Amino acid sequence: PVGDRGPLSRQVRAAAGGERPPVLKTPKGTRDHAPAQAALRERLLSAVVSCFKRHGAAAIDTPVLELRETLVGKYGEGAKLIYELKDQGGELLALRYDLTVPFARYLAMNKITKMKRYHVAKVYRRDNPATTRGRYREFYQCDFDIAGQFDPMIPDAECLKIVHEILSDLQLGDFVIKVNDRRILNGVFAVCGVPESQFIPACCTVDKLDKVPWEEVRSEMVAEKGLSPEAADRIGEYVQLHGGLDLIEQLLQDPKLSQNKVAKEGLGDMKLLFEYLTLFGITGKISFDLSLARGLDYYTGVIFEAVLLQQDNKHLEEPLSIGSVAGGGRYDGLVGMFDAKGRKVPCVGVSIGIERIFSILEQRLEASEEKIRTTETQVLVASAQKKLLEERLKLISELWDAGIKAEMLYKKNPKLLNQLQYCEETGIPLVAIVGEQELKDGVVKLRIVATREEVNVRRESLVEEIRIRTSQC
Amino acid sequence: PVGDRGPLSRQVRAAAGGERPPVLKTPKGTRDHAPAQAALRERLLSAVVSCFKRHGAAAIDTPVLELRETLVGKYGEGAKLIYELKDQGGELLALRYDLTVPFARYLAMNKITKMKRYHVAKVYRRDNPATTRGRYREFYQCDFDIAGQFDPMIPDAECLKIVHEILSDLQLGDFVIKVNDRRILNGVFAVCGVPESQFIPACCTVDKLDKVPWEEVRSEMVAEKGLSPEAADRIGEYVQLHGGLDLIEQLLQDPKLSQNKVAKEGLGDMKLLFEYLTLFGITGKISFDLSLARGLDYYTGVIFEAVLLQQDNKHLEEPLSIGSVAGGGRYDGLVGMFDAKGRKVPCVGVSIGIERIFSILEQRLEASEEKIRTTETQVLVASAQKKLLEERLKLISELWDAGIKAEMLYKKNPKLLNQLQYCEETGIPLVAIVGEQELKDGVVKLRIVATREEVNVRRESLVEEIRIRTSQC
């Protein structure tokens, strides 16, 4: 019978002499980073972190594990994607879903009311992974946030400047940073006759406008969110608008919207933001886009999202659909949710979508056939004859102690050819060769791998010579 | 009744008008890193990583999550400390317990037979935390491992060299690296009449010799592990020995031990190891110690552990009991456990106990009252009069674009005193002051915070001047 198949196949395997072979994989939606990938990621993260440091942020770190209740009620629809730990006695735990909620918890717990911090770390979402587009269940977030009560729009403008700097530095191609404000959106919904309880669902629906045409969004509003066709049409007139300072002025004059208090506040701040961005010289890449809504519940003011513009990219064989590569916004209420008295700490922040950028760079690297070095070794300590292991060990030890990055083959009597080949494969630029004659003469033969040039260097000058040749000072 | 206390106190809270206040804590055995701690940790990790790179290791990364079955059966007694994830559908997952088993899984999965890698990342153990001694449930491991079939003891010697370099670099005070070999221990057990099935339990008991006197270890062997008093006494004669090359020679002549094949192999390799360590010039800190056993099941050859020596440390008010700060060994069978055909890849590696070192440095820092800078900001862009926000924004934007690390206060009209005070608090060395006169003259007033010296610098030379003053090139 069919029911016997399991045990039977186990019997077959057992008869074949094998136990169940070990399953060799990483969990769904996660991956290992081989050395070339780890090196590329290090390069990328260091570009992002140096921008955060340029803007005066301090690093903090929080645990990957949080109490479950810390995460509950902060993510709206996202909550179902939270990884929970098994109850093994003690506290109920979960893996962090982003770095923003732990930051808010950190501020409230330590009663900090002012802070500029960055945090680069992994977060976890039981999402449907689309790994080819750089969407994973375990992924890095690179967050920069400014907490504190300040004059309006100055920190917000800095967050946009940071996005602009990072995307420019990384040379990812043309991009646009869409900007909107939750207060403007809420104002639009209000003047179009949407009840306040429907603001968040309406927001989520509008957010799809970057992927599907207005007609589809409209039907979802009417059929699923229960808005009247008239309300939907009125919303449609607003949310399809995008532009710059001119559009802000136009909406400030809009007979309906200008009557709405929160919309007016949002528009006033948007105008101020554009003034600051003009001073920063970056408005060329900024679009005030009323369709931008952002998924997360906790935003209360300015929101933004950077997208790469599709282009004829010679580097890529098939153009990658990437979506947003950075996003963020203002969340003035989140810290207050952790305070027993609800004391608020206004915050604005940006998160760089490092995984998506990583997959672009990874594909580009593959296409270019450039080989990325995975180690930094400056010199291989080699021998030309047999029985020189002890001399190699003595020399390499001197080099390590002088701070030189050095390797040797772990063989007693390696062939010179194999040693030179190892340098070619791994990109080591220099070989320090010990031989009987060199030992007698008190020199080391230094070979430059790229040119095959060889020079005898006095042993006491070797460290200095290696430093100069690898231009490390 | 007593049983009402819970609900009653909830009623009281409800009557007081409050919901249950949010619990503000990190999970048991975990902690946040505030900026000063994060900066100290970054300094420490970078010292460790630069040593790993000096020895030619490439970085890899593996997920925090592993399939539960990947971890099962690898840790012996440790298995009960593994964090498991809740079954939310799909694969059964766990948090990694160390970086060694994921490394072995990575090698087997990718059929890699040769690799030198480092990995710095967090691991998880549901252990009883002793946070004052640097023992946490979430903690960093810094691992360096060499996989591959090589001539004996050359990679093993390099691992010990690495421990020596790192502990010397960090100036933690005097230390000793204890070395032993599982084969020697097994030989000792065999010649003392311990049945092979009891080798691992006997190992675990011997391992306690660094904490309790021999008499206690002996009673545990007899009372709990079922060894005969005679066998225990014979073991005692061996495991209380420690020394150097002389002890190795003595044991190689030992009438019983020299007849045991694995012990002889182990002793021969130990002799070779000491020869290599002599060439590295580090035998002064190495002790061949027969009581060293190490807890983990997977070791098969050389094992080692570095301990700091207690000293009159002026830095510490109460001397910290720290235990081992680095450890490792050879595990030739682990990769084979992941291979369907059991193909082995010999490995040897070292793990730096970064958390314990961190708590020493943290205490030392506190005691010294040295203030560690948490940001790298070079200059504060400030204004001397009101209505200069726009000018500050323009100037800071120029500085950021030139790669200068710059901050400004997020206020429209900050007082000069407050701006200067911010520099004192955060250690910013320079202030670039814009004022009406300076704007007219095309200069910026550069103030050196430490000396209060002020110089006018032409705007076009400002970037260069800041670079020189902060000696960044």
HADDOCK unambig.tbl for C-alpha pairs under 7 A between the chains (distance, minus, plus):
assign (segid A and resid 21 and name CA) (segid B and resid 340 and name CA) 5.00 0.50 0.50
assign (segid A and resid 22 and name CA) (segid B and resid 338 and name CA) 5.70 0.50 0.50
assign (segid A and resid 22 and name CA) (segid B and resid 339 and name CA) 6.95 0.50 0.50
assign (segid A and resid 22 and name CA) (segid B and resid 340 and name CA) 6.44 0.50 0.50
assign (segid A and resid 24 and name CA) (segid B and resid 105 and name CA) 6.92 0.50 0.50
assign (segid A and resid 24 and name CA) (segid B and resid 109 and name CA) 5.45 0.50 0.50
assign (segid A and resid 26 and name CA) (segid B and resid 66 and name CA) 6.06 0.50 0.50
assign (segid A and resid 26 and name CA) (segid B and resid 67 and name CA) 6.74 0.50 0.50
assign (segid A and resid 27 and name CA) (segid B and resid 65 and name CA) 6.79 0.50 0.50
assign (segid A and resid 27 and name CA) (segid B and resid 66 and name CA) 5.93 0.50 0.50
assign (segid A and resid 27 and name CA) (segid B and resid 67 and name CA) 5.89 0.50 0.50
assign (segid A and resid 30 and name CA) (segid B and resid 63 and name CA) 6.37 0.50 0.50
assign (segid A and resid 31 and name CA) (segid B and resid 62 and name CA) 6.68 0.50 0.50
assign (segid A and resid 31 and name CA) (segid B and resid 63 and name CA) 6.35 0.50 0.50
assign (segid A and resid 32 and name CA) (segid B and resid 61 and name CA) 5.67 0.50 0.50
assign (segid A and resid 32 and name CA) (segid B and resid 62 and name CA) 4.41 0.50 0.50
assign (segid A and resid 32 and name CA) (segid B and resid 63 and name CA) 6.33 0.50 0.50
assign (segid A and resid 33 and name CA) (segid B and resid 60 and name CA) 5.48 0.50 0.50
assign (segid A and resid 33 and name CA) (segid B and resid 61 and name CA) 4.79 0.50 0.50
assign (segid A and resid 33 and name CA) (segid B and resid 62 and name CA) 6.21 0.50 0.50
assign (segid A and resid 34 and name CA) (segid B and resid 60 and name CA) 5.28 0.50 0.50
assign (segid A and resid 34 and name CA) (segid B and resid 61 and name CA) 6.93 0.50 0.50
assign (segid A and resid 35 and name CA) (segid B and resid 58 and name CA) 5.73 0.50 0.50
assign (segid A and resid 35 and name CA) (segid B and resid 59 and name CA) 5.38 0.50 0.50
assign (segid A and resid 35 and name CA) (segid B and resid 60 and name CA) 5.04 0.50 0.50
assign (segid A and resid 38 and name CA) (segid B and resid 59 and name CA) 6.01 0.50 0.50
assign (segid A and resid 38 and name CA) (segid B and resid 60 and name CA) 5.58 0.50 0.50
assign (segid A and resid 38 and name CA) (segid B and resid 61 and name CA) 6.56 0.50 0.50
assign (segid A and resid 53 and name CA) (segid B and resid 375 and name CA) 6.81 0.50 0.50
assign (segid A and resid 53 and name CA) (segid B and resid 376 and name CA) 6.42 0.50 0.50
assign (segid A and resid 53 and name CA) (segid B and resid 405 and name CA) 6.79 0.50 0.50
assign (segid A and resid 54 and name CA) (segid B and resid 377 and name CA) 6.67 0.50 0.50
assign (segid A and resid 54 and name CA) (segid B and resid 400 and name CA) 6.82 0.50 0.50
assign (segid A and resid 54 and name CA) (segid B and resid 404 and name CA) 6.46 0.50 0.50
assign (segid A and resid 54 and name CA) (segid B and resid 405 and name CA) 3.88 0.50 0.50
assign (segid A and resid 54 and name CA) (segid B and resid 406 and name CA) 6.11 0.50 0.50
assign (segid A and resid 55 and name CA) (segid B and resid 405 and name CA) 6.04 0.50 0.50
assign (segid A and resid 55 and name CA) (segid B and resid 406 and name CA) 5.87 0.50 0.50
assign (segid A and resid 55 and name CA) (segid B and resid 407 and name CA) 6.06 0.50 0.50
assign (segid A and resid 56 and name CA) (segid B and resid 375 and name CA) 5.80 0.50 0.50
assign (segid A and resid 56 and name CA) (segid B and resid 376 and name CA) 6.55 0.50 0.50
assign (segid A and resid 56 and name CA) (segid B and resid 377 and name CA) 5.24 0.50 0.50
assign (segid A and resid 56 and name CA) (segid B and resid 405 and name CA) 6.64 0.50 0.50
assign (segid A and resid 56 and name CA) (segid B and resid 406 and name CA) 6.44 0.50 0.50
assign (segid A and resid 56 and name CA) (segid B and resid 407 and name CA) 5.88 0.50 0.50
assign (segid A and resid 57 and name CA) (segid B and resid 375 and name CA) 6.13 0.50 0.50
assign (segid A and resid 58 and name CA) (segid B and resid 35 and name CA) 5.74 0.50 0.50
assign (segid A and resid 58 and name CA) (segid B and resid 374 and name CA) 5.42 0.50 0.50
assign (segid A and resid 58 and name CA) (segid B and resid 375 and name CA) 5.09 0.50 0.50
assign (segid A and resid 59 and name CA) (segid B and resid 35 and name CA) 5.37 0.50 0.50
assign (segid A and resid 59 and name CA) (segid B and resid 38 and name CA) 6.00 0.50 0.50
assign (segid A and resid 59 and name CA) (segid B and resid 39 and name CA) 7.00 0.50 0.50
assign (segid A and resid 60 and name CA) (segid B and resid 33 and name CA) 5.46 0.50 0.50
assign (segid A and resid 60 and name CA) (segid B and resid 34 and name CA) 5.27 0.50 0.50
assign (segid A and resid 60 and name CA) (segid B and resid 35 and name CA) 5.05 0.50 0.50
assign (segid A and resid 60 and name CA) (segid B and resid 38 and name CA) 5.58 0.50 0.50
assign (segid A and resid 61 and name CA) (segid B and resid 32 and name CA) 5.66 0.50 0.50
assign (segid A and resid 61 and name CA) (segid B and resid 33 and name CA) 4.80 0.50 0.50
assign (segid A and resid 61 and name CA) (segid B and resid 34 and name CA) 6.93 0.50 0.50
assign (segid A and resid 61 and name CA) (segid B and resid 38 and name CA) 6.59 0.50 0.50
assign (segid A and resid 62 and name CA) (segid B and resid 31 and name CA) 6.69 0.50 0.50
assign (segid A and resid 62 and name CA) (segid B and resid 32 and name CA) 4.41 0.50 0.50
assign (segid A and resid 62 and name CA) (segid B and resid 33 and name CA) 6.22 0.50 0.50
assign (segid A and resid 63 and name CA) (segid B and resid 30 and name CA) 6.36 0.50 0.50
assign (segid A and resid 63 and name CA) (segid B and resid 31 and name CA) 6.37 0.50 0.50
assign (segid A and resid 63 and name CA) (segid B and resid 32 and name CA) 6.32 0.50 0.50
assign (segid A and resid 65 and name CA) (segid B and resid 27 and name CA) 6.80 0.50 0.50
assign (segid A and resid 66 and name CA) (segid B and resid 26 and name CA) 6.07 0.50 0.50
assign (segid A and resid 66 and name CA) (segid B and resid 27 and name CA) 5.95 0.50 0.50
assign (segid A and resid 67 and name CA) (segid B and resid 26 and name CA) 6.74 0.50 0.50
assign (segid A and resid 67 and name CA) (segid B and resid 27 and name CA) 5.89 0.50 0.50
assign (segid A and resid 84 and name CA) (segid B and resid 85 and name CA) 6.13 0.50 0.50
assign (segid A and resid 84 and name CA) (segid B and resid 86 and name CA) 5.57 0.50 0.50
assign (segid A and resid 85 and name CA) (segid B and resid 84 and name CA) 6.13 0.50 0.50
assign (segid A and resid 85 and name CA) (segid B and resid 85 and name CA) 4.03 0.50 0.50
assign (segid A and resid 85 and name CA) (segid B and resid 86 and name CA) 4.74 0.50 0.50
assign (segid A and resid 86 and name CA) (segid B and resid 84 and name CA) 5.55 0.50 0.50
assign (segid A and resid 86 and name CA) (segid B and resid 85 and name CA) 4.74 0.50 0.50
assign (segid A and resid 86 and name CA) (segid B and resid 86 and name CA) 3.92 0.50 0.50
assign (segid A and resid 105 and name CA) (segid B and resid 24 and name CA) 6.92 0.50 0.50
assign (segid A and resid 109 and name CA) (segid B and resid 24 and name CA) 5.45 0.50 0.50
assign (segid A and resid 109 and name CA) (segid B and resid 25 and name CA) 7.00 0.50 0.50
assign (segid A and resid 150 and name CA) (segid B and resid 410 and name CA) 5.68 0.50 0.50
assign (segid A and resid 150 and name CA) (segid B and resid 411 and name CA) 6.14 0.50 0.50
assign (segid A and resid 151 and name CA) (segid B and resid 410 and name CA) 6.17 0.50 0.50
assign (segid A and resid 151 and name CA) (segid B and resid 411 and name CA) 5.19 0.50 0.50
assign (segid A and resid 151 and name CA) (segid B and resid 412 and name CA) 6.44 0.50 0.50
assign (segid A and resid 154 and name CA) (segid B and resid 410 and name CA) 5.82 0.50 0.50
assign (segid A and resid 155 and name CA) (segid B and resid 410 and name CA) 6.57 0.50 0.50
assign (segid A and resid 279 and name CA) (segid B and resid 393 and name CA) 6.44 0.50 0.50
assign (segid A and resid 279 and name CA) (segid B and resid 394 and name CA) 5.48 0.50 0.50
assign (segid A and resid 280 and name CA) (segid B and resid 393 and name CA) 6.88 0.50 0.50
assign (segid A and resid 280 and name CA) (segid B and resid 394 and name CA) 6.19 0.50 0.50
assign (segid A and resid 280 and name CA) (segid B and resid 397 and name CA) 5.58 0.50 0.50
assign (segid A and resid 338 and name CA) (segid B and resid 22 and name CA) 5.72 0.50 0.50
assign (segid A and resid 339 and name CA) (segid B and resid 22 and name CA) 6.97 0.50 0.50
assign (segid A and resid 340 and name CA) (segid B and resid 21 and name CA) 5.04 0.50 0.50
assign (segid A and resid 340 and name CA) (segid B and resid 22 and name CA) 6.43 0.50 0.50
assign (segid A and resid 374 and name CA) (segid B and resid 58 and name CA) 5.42 0.50 0.50
assign (segid A and resid 375 and name CA) (segid B and resid 53 and name CA) 6.81 0.50 0.50
assign (segid A and resid 375 and name CA) (segid B and resid 56 and name CA) 5.82 0.50 0.50
assign (segid A and resid 375 and name CA) (segid B and resid 57 and name CA) 6.13 0.50 0.50
assign (segid A and resid 375 and name CA) (segid B and resid 58 and name CA) 5.10 0.50 0.50
assign (segid A and resid 376 and name CA) (segid B and resid 53 and name CA) 6.42 0.50 0.50
assign (segid A and resid 376 and name CA) (segid B and resid 56 and name CA) 6.56 0.50 0.50
assign (segid A and resid 377 and name CA) (segid B and resid 54 and name CA) 6.68 0.50 0.50
assign (segid A and resid 377 and name CA) (segid B and resid 56 and name CA) 5.26 0.50 0.50
assign (segid A and resid 393 and name CA) (segid B and resid 279 and name CA) 6.43 0.50 0.50
assign (segid A and resid 393 and name CA) (segid B and resid 280 and name CA) 6.88 0.50 0.50
assign (segid A and resid 394 and name CA) (segid B and resid 279 and name CA) 5.48 0.50 0.50
assign (segid A and resid 394 and name CA) (segid B and resid 280 and name CA) 6.21 0.50 0.50
assign (segid A and resid 397 and name CA) (segid B and resid 280 and name CA) 5.57 0.50 0.50
assign (segid A and resid 400 and name CA) (segid B and resid 54 and name CA) 6.82 0.50 0.50
assign (segid A and resid 404 and name CA) (segid B and resid 54 and name CA) 6.45 0.50 0.50
assign (segid A and resid 405 and name CA) (segid B and resid 53 and name CA) 6.80 0.50 0.50
assign (segid A and resid 405 and name CA) (segid B and resid 54 and name CA) 3.87 0.50 0.50
assign (segid A and resid 405 and name CA) (segid B and resid 55 and name CA) 6.04 0.50 0.50
assign (segid A and resid 405 and name CA) (segid B and resid 56 and name CA) 6.63 0.50 0.50
assign (segid A and resid 406 and name CA) (segid B and resid 54 and name CA) 6.12 0.50 0.50
assign (segid A and resid 406 and name CA) (segid B and resid 55 and name CA) 5.88 0.50 0.50
assign (segid A and resid 406 and name CA) (segid B and resid 56 and name CA) 6.45 0.50 0.50
assign (segid A and resid 407 and name CA) (segid B and resid 55 and name CA) 6.07 0.50 0.50
assign (segid A and resid 407 and name CA) (segid B and resid 56 and name CA) 5.86 0.50 0.50
assign (segid A and resid 410 and name CA) (segid B and resid 150 and name CA) 5.69 0.50 0.50
assign (segid A and resid 410 and name CA) (segid B and resid 151 and name CA) 6.16 0.50 0.50
assign (segid A and resid 410 and name CA) (segid B and resid 154 and name CA) 5.83 0.50 0.50
assign (segid A and resid 410 and name CA) (segid B and resid 155 and name CA) 6.58 0.50 0.50
assign (segid A and resid 411 and name CA) (segid B and resid 150 and name CA) 6.15 0.50 0.50
assign (segid A and resid 411 and name CA) (segid B and resid 151 and name CA) 5.19 0.50 0.50
assign (segid A and resid 412 and name CA) (segid B and resid 151 and name CA) 6.45 0.50 0.50
